[in-house]
Amino acid sequence: MNDGVCELAEKSGRLIRFALLPRLLPSGDPDYLALVREFLSNPGFQAMTSALARGLGLRVLSASTQSALVLGTTADSPFQLHRDDYHSRMSASDRIVQGLIHLAIAAWCFPRAEDLREAEDVLPARITVEDLVEYLHTLCEELKAREERNIAVPSAEVRIAWQHILSLGKYSDSSDGRGSFATLAGKIRFALNFLTDHGFLKREGPEEHPAWLARPSFRIHVRELAGHEAFSIVTRAAQEVSNG
C-alpha cells in the first residue's frame, strides 16, 4: 500500500473518530471542519471513509459543514445502542413508553413530511417539558379515539404505550414541577436528556425551566424513521390533533 493510500485511510479514520463524538460540530474544531470539507470535495476520500465505516458496522447518512459527518449503525454494529445502554433498570412497559415519547419528540419537531426535507439552517420549534407533556397526552387521547373509531389498529406496543401514558400523572407534587421518572414529565425529561447526551438535541436556558432545540443530525436520523409504521401512526394522529 502506497503512502498516499495510507494517508487517506488515516484521515478517514480521524473523520470517523470525530463523527463518533456526538456533541462535536465542525465549527468547534478546525481539523474536523477541514476534514469534512475535504470529504465533500474529494470522491476518493468519500469512498475510503464510507468503506472504513462499513467495516466498523457504520453507515454514512449525511455530511455537511453544519451537521458534520452523520453516522448510522448496522444491525450487528458494536456501536449500536442496546436496551441496557438506555436505562438498565427500566421495565418493559417503560421501554415501550420511551419509544412512543421519542416518536412524539420527532413528530413535534417535524410534523409534516416536508419539514424533514428543509435545509439544515431551518430550525424546528423549541421543545419544553411542559409543551411535550400536553402534546403527548393529547396525542395519546387521539390514538385512543382513532382506535375506538376503527380508524387505525396500532401495534400492540403502541397501544400499551398510550394506555400507560394516559394512566400516568402529568407532574409530581414537587415545588420545581420537574417530576420524578414515575410521572409523564419525568419520563419526557429523561428522553430529552438522553437525546441531548447523544448529540441530537441542544439544551439551553436555566436548569429550572430548560428548552431544547433539535440539531441538524436529528432531522437526518428522523428521515430514517419516516417509513416506520409506528412513526406514521404517530404523525397521522398528531395531524388530526392539529386540525382539531
N, C-alpha and C positions, 0 to 999 in steps of 0.2 A: 504494500500500500504506500503510495507516494505521500510526500509531506503535505501537499495541497488537500488531499482527501482527509488526512488525519486532522488537519487544522479545521476543515469544515465540520467534521464529526465532533471535534471538541467544542466548537461554537454552538452546534446543535444541542449538545448536552448541556451547555450553560444556559441556553434559551429555555430548555425544558425545565431545568432546575429553577429558574426564575418563575416560570409559569406554575410551578408547584407551591409557590409561596402565595397563598390566596389573597392576601391583603395588599400585595405589592403591585403597583401600576408602573408602566414605563416612565411616567412623569416623575416618579420618585427615585429613579436610578438611571443615570446616563448610560451605563453599559447595557442595561435592559432595553432602553429606548433604541440604542444603536443596533442591537441585535434584531429587534422587531422590524426596524426599517430595512435592514438587510434581508430579512426573511420575506418581506413584502415585495422586494425588488429583484430577488435572486431565485429563479426557479430551482436551481440546483440545491440551494440552501433549504428551500421548502421541501424538496423531495427527501433530502437527508434527514431533516427534522421529523418529517412525517414517518419515515421508516424507523427511526430510533424510537419514536413514540409508540408505534405499533408493537415493537419488540418489548416494550415495557407494559403493554396492556393499556395503552392510552390512545385517544383519538383527538386529532386537531379539529376543533369545531369552528374556530374563527381566529382571526388575527387582525389587529389594528393598533395604531399608536395610542388609542384611547383605552380600549378594553384589554389590550395586551394579547398574549397567546392564550386562548381559552381551550382547555383540555376537557375531554370526557373520558370515561373509562369503559373498558370492555367487561363482559360478564365475569371473566376469570382474572381480572387485573388485581395485583396486590395493592393497588391504590384505591380500589373500590371501598366505599363505606359499607360497614356491616351494622346490623341492628345494635350490637353492643357498643359500637362507636357513638351511637346517638344518645343512648341512656341505658346503662347496663341493667338497671333495676326497674325499667318501665314494664307495666303489664301489657298483655296482648291487646286489650281494648284501648289502652292509652297509645300504643303504637299506631293503631288504626286511626285514632283521633288525630294524632300528629300528622298522619298522611293527609287527612282532609284539611287540616289547618294550613299545611304547605300549599295544597292546591288552591285554597282560598286566598292566600297571600299572592300567589301567581295571578289569580283571576282579578284581584283588587288592582294589581299593578298593570295588568294587560287585559282589560275586559273584552276587547274586540280583537279579531284576528289581525286587523291592520295595525294594531298597536305593537305587535311583535315584529312588524316589518319597518317600524320607524327607525330613523337614524340614531346612532348611539348618543348623540348630544341632546336628544329629545327625552327628557326625564319624566318618568311616570309620577303619579301623585305620591305625596308624602304619606307615610304609614304611622299611625299611633296605635297603641294597645287598645285604647278606648274605641277608636274607629273600627278596628277589626273585631272587637267583641260584638258590637252591634251588627256589623256587616255579616259576620259568620252566623250569629244567632238567627238573623233574618233569613240568611241563605239556607240554613237547616230547616227552618219553618217552610220555606218554599220547596225544598226537596221532599219534605213530608207531604205537602199539599199536592205536589206533582204525582207522587206515588199513589195517593188516595184518589186522584182523578184519573189514574191509569195512563198518565201522560208519559211516564218513564218508569222502567223497572230497573233500579240500580243494582249494582253488585251487592252481595251480602256485606262486604266490607264498608261500602258507602252507607248502607242502611245502618249498620252498627255504629258508625261514626256519628251520623246526625242524631240518632236516638240518644247516644251517650252525651253528646254536646247539649242537647235540649234538656237533659236531666241535671246538668251542672248549674251551680250558682255562677253568676257572671263575675262577681268580685268577692273578695274577702271583706271582713269587717275591720280590717286594719286601717289605721288612720291615713296611711300613704296611698291606699287604694290600689296597690300593685297586685295584690292577691298571691296566694300560695299556688303551688303546682296543682292542688286539688280543685282550683277554680278555672273557669274558662280564660280569664285574664292571665293567670299564671302559666297556663299551657301555651297561650299565644306568645307571651313574653319569652318563654323557653325557645320556641321555634324561631322567633326573630333574632334572638341572641345566637342561636346555632348558625343561622344563615349569615349573620354578621361575621362570626368567627371563621367561616369558610369563604369569605370574600364576596358573597353575593349581595349583601346589603351594607349600607354605611349608616352608622348610628350618629346622631347629633343631638344637641340640646342638653338640658340638665338631667341629672340622674333620676330626679323625681318624676319628670314627665318627658322622656326622650321621644324622638321621632326617628324614623328610618327612611332611607331612600334606596331604591334599587340601583345597583351598579350595572354597567353595561353587560357584564358576564351573566347576570341573572336573566336578562332578556334572551340571551343566546341559549342558555340552558332550558328556559321555558319553551323555546321553539321546539326543543327535542320532545317536550311533553304534549305538544299541540294535538297530536293524533291519538293520544291516550284516551281510552273510553271514560275513565273517571274524570279526567280534566274536562272532557267535552260535556259531561253531565253537569259538572260544577259551573262551567261558563254559561251553559244554557239557562240554568237556574238563576245565575246572577243577572243575566239579561232580563229574565222575567221580573226579577225584583226591581231592577232599574226602570223597567217600563210600567211599573205599578200594577 
